[in-house]
Amino acid sequence: MEDSSSSSIPIAYQGLGAAAEERAIKSRRAKRFADGWEHPKPKPPNPIEDAIKSWFETLPAGLLESIGATVDELISTAPKRWIVYAPMALLPSGGFSHKTWTQLQSALSSIQADDLWTKILGAITKKEGKGLLTHLAINSGIPLHKIGDEDEIDEYLGLTPEGIMSEDPNQDNILRTPSGLITLHGDFGPSLSPDVIPSERDFKEAFWVSTKQNGITQIWAPRYTMFSRGNVKEKARLLEFHSSRFTPESRKRTKQELGHDAAVDLYAGIGYFVFSYVKVGMGKVLGWELNPWSVEGLRRGAQANGWSIRIVKSHDEWEMGTEDIVVFLEDNRKALERLKRLPPGELRSVKHVNCGLLPSSEGSWETAMEILPEEGWIHVHENVGHNDVGAKKRQIQEAFSTHLQKAGRTAEVIVEHVEFVKTFAPGVWHCVFDVYIRSGVVREPGS
Ligand SMILES: C[S@@+](CC[C@H](N)C(=O)[O-])C[C@H]1O[C@@H](n2cnc3c(N)ncnc32)[C@H](O)[C@@H]1O
């Protein structure tokens, strides 16, 4: 068998033994640098590092020595990455939590600390070149449990630490409230408990950020709602569901046909999937969402994209109007009751139902089946161990077929596709199972 490790080593150094070969190459390289033949590739400047260096110049002499630290230590333990959700720059979970930094911070005045955050913001603003950034925060992730638990998922930066499954479903953080966004600079608005029902004034005083994915703007208040970048792939898939070059002929739908279709998102959030359905051209998109902060983000996002929207509160009466989007600020268990009150025929156009709750959306499956009248897709989001995807697919197929049979409906049920959206934890995937249902037909899967 060919030894691939030696194939990249110049012949002159081969046979010296791996370590000796490497040393010989390094020393030859060093000589070439010294002779001016070769120049090491310059490392691209890191704005956070630059900001720390220039800030350090302004600190009183001896401050670092007093805590027994050096500038190099400060730089090596500082975050290197960020993400911009304008006008905020967000640093990764655990940023500036190293002992060197916590010790230094307790020795700094608030003016000195703020000077550092301002310098970092200025440097990132310059590097990004997309407008002024005014707020800086450290991500603390979205705990899957309520505040007090140690396990967190860092969805903002796509990091997935271990140990995130909740054992007690009653303790789930179902509103996906980010407990503990660590704010460093800028006015993030009042910090209200998630149990407080926000007023119009609270919405006005809150701090809102935005981002664009697939040409669609999303808006949210980072104190109160999560944003998961990793769903971009699933959003894009929905945009092409009826039209990509891989779409089977039977599934293709013209713009005109889509204009008569409707979609329902039972966990609408700030509109990840709601907006994809509108953008694709569906005539009507209905959403259910419990978190008033997410609903307000969805309302603002819809407006920013130029779509009309109506928010219906839990006790409000509703009749189908002309809006592109209708969002019900209530539990999705009320969805069927609402839709049943529509004049006959209005429901017939529902072609997609989205069940987007993690770790499992099972609580909404029955509602989804009842909502889908004739033919269409239910998109079931689930967290699944990599080796359990096949079993989960069979379980979903079985559960849907059994429910429809019990309800006296003859229907074809096929889990057409499993989409691997993103890793949720080591070995655990956020999957979407596309369940295709066609009423009036019974066909065994695979036949
Ligand atoms: C994983 S997030 C979905 C993210 C969403 N796709 C978005 O655009 O933000 C789940 C959402 O479902 C909402 N939710 C959880 N249980 C619900 C229920 N029974 N009825 C309505 N919304 C619910 C939560 O408040 C949360 O915003």
The ligand as a Tripos MOL2 file, in Angstrom:
@<TRIPOS>MOLECULE
LIG
   27    29     1     0     0
SMALL
NO_CHARGES

@<TRIPOS>ATOM
      1 C1        -38.0910   25.9640   16.9730 C.3       1 LIG1
      2 S1        -39.0560   27.4040   17.0930 S.3       1 LIG1
      3 C2        -39.5400   27.5740   15.4430 C.3       1 LIG1
      4 C3        -38.7480   28.5530   14.7870 C.3       1 LIG1
      5 C4        -39.5300   29.1720   13.6830 C.3       1 LIG1
      6 N1        -39.5980   28.3140   12.5710 N.3       1 LIG1
      7 C5        -39.0190   30.5800   13.4370 C.2       1 LIG1
      8 O1        -39.1600   31.1140   12.3560 O.co2     1 LIG1
      9 O2        -38.5450   31.2160   14.3490 O.co2     1 LIG1
     10 C6        -40.5480   26.8250   17.7680 C.3       1 LIG1
     11 C7        -41.5700   27.9100   17.9340 C.3       1 LIG1
     12 O3        -42.8020   27.3010   18.2520 O.3       1 LIG1
     13 C8        -43.4710   28.0510   19.2400 C.3       1 LIG1
     14 N2        -44.3970   27.0980   19.8800 N.ar      1 LIG1
     15 C9        -44.0840   26.0760   20.7170 C.ar      1 LIG1
     16 N3        -45.2000   25.3860   21.0470 N.ar      1 LIG1
     17 C10       -46.2490   25.9670   20.3910 C.ar      1 LIG1
     18 C11       -47.6430   25.6910   20.3150 C.ar      1 LIG1
     19 N4        -48.1970   24.6840   20.9810 N.pl3     1 LIG1
     20 N5        -48.4190   26.4940   19.5490 N.ar      1 LIG1
     21 C12       -47.8590   27.5240   18.8490 C.ar      1 LIG1
     22 N6        -46.5350   27.8320   18.8880 N.ar      1 LIG1
     23 C13       -45.7410   27.0620   19.6450 C.ar      1 LIG1
     24 C14       -42.3640   28.6070   20.1050 C.3       1 LIG1
     25 O4        -42.7660   29.8030   20.7370 O.3       1 LIG1
     26 C15       -41.2460   28.8560   19.0630 C.3       1 LIG1
     27 O5        -41.2920   30.1550   18.5670 O.3       1 LIG1
@<TRIPOS>BOND
     1     1     2 1
     2     2     3 1
     3     2    10 1
     4     3     4 1
     5     4     5 1
     6     5     6 1
     7     5     7 1
     8     7     8 2
     9     7     9 1
    10    10    11 1
    11    11    12 1
    12    11    26 1
    13    12    13 1
    14    13    14 1
    15    13    24 1
    16    14    15 ar
    17    14    23 ar
    18    15    16 ar
    19    16    17 ar
    20    17    18 ar
    21    17    23 ar
    22    18    19 1
    23    18    20 ar
    24    20    21 ar
    25    21    22 ar
    26    22    23 ar
    27    24    25 1
    28    24    26 1
    29    26    27 1
@<TRIPOS>SUBSTRUCTURE
     1 LIG1         1 GROUP 0 **** ****
